[in-house]
Each structure stands twice: as structure tokens, then as C-alpha cells.
Amino acid sequence: MVAEARYKVRGCTASIAAGSALTEWMLGKDRAGLAGFRPAVAEEAVGGLAAESKHAAVLCGDAIKALVKGLG
């Protein structure tokens, strides 16, 4: 179960906001819960993203996939 989540980001405002939303969403989730992440979750959490900023939500998905894979 995720008790604490942090991230380090250097990028556009959308990436910063989506990453922050992701860390909040992760709290209390177990591995199965994390695996259920979809980019739309991050997008909704920040109130939507412009078409040119949707990559930020996709990056969150990539990060979660890597995390879940690393958990074994």
C-alpha cells in the first residue's frame, strides 16, 4: 500500500500538475489499484488538459507502469 509518494519533475506546467495529481491519487493504493491507473485519471484530476498537453497524463501512465513492473 502506498503511504507516501514523491516525484521529481522538470518540464511544462501540465507535467508538473499531472505529476502532483498522480502522487495524490497513488496514496492508499495497493499494487492492483496502481495497475488500474489510466491517463484519464490524471487529466480529470487537473481539470482537463489541452490537446498539446495530453502527453503529461501519458507520462503519468508510463511512470505507473514502470513502478508496477518494478514491484515484481
Secondary structure, 3 states (H helix, E strand, C coil): CCCCCCCCCCCCHHHHHHHHHHHHHHCCCCHHHHHCCCHHHHHHHCCCCCHHHCHHHHHHHHHHHHHHHHCC
